[in-house]
Amino acid sequence: RAQDVFSITPEIKNLIPQMVETMYANKGIGLAAPQIGISKRIIIVDAGPNPRKQRGKPLAFLNPRIVKASKEEKIEEEGCLSLPGIFLKIKRVKLVEIACQTLKGEEVKIQAGGLTARIFQHEIDHLNGILIIKRISPLKRLRIKKQLKELADRGGTR
């Protein structure tokens, strides 16, 4: 589990553009600080209307947590910058309400649906030490074990 951010230091503020650059350099639509070796509860979310096709507006969130989630779920394919080349069908709730802090220190609540809700859930999983491979059945993990081993042998995990 990544550590909470207790104060917004210049170091934290300088980290955000680096995270955005890393996310886009790797064709991502979200990024969590632990993915770049920083154990802080910071995520970047591309909040554009269609981030898979066009870069939108990257936003930084500190100490995000899901405070409400719909019961309705949807299965969609997800990739992960920590596991390049691996795409898995992951079940997630359709709507979430996130409580978090902005870079200005403001406490906010955000309601998100669709792809944005999925990005939030995926990145918050990273903050809690969970990768998408933990969201599939052990049988499915066995089926992709060879892919994961090849990835690890290449040093592809972050």
Buried (B, 14 or more C-beta within 10 A) or exposed (E): EBEEBEEBEEEBEEBBEBBBEBBBEEEBBBBBBBBBEBEBBBBBBBBBEEBEEEEBEBBBBBBBBBEEBEEEEEEEEBBBBBBBEBEBEBEBBBBBBBBBBEBEEEEEEBEBEEBBBBBBBBBBBBBEEBBBBEBBEEEEBEEBEEEBEEBEEEEBEB
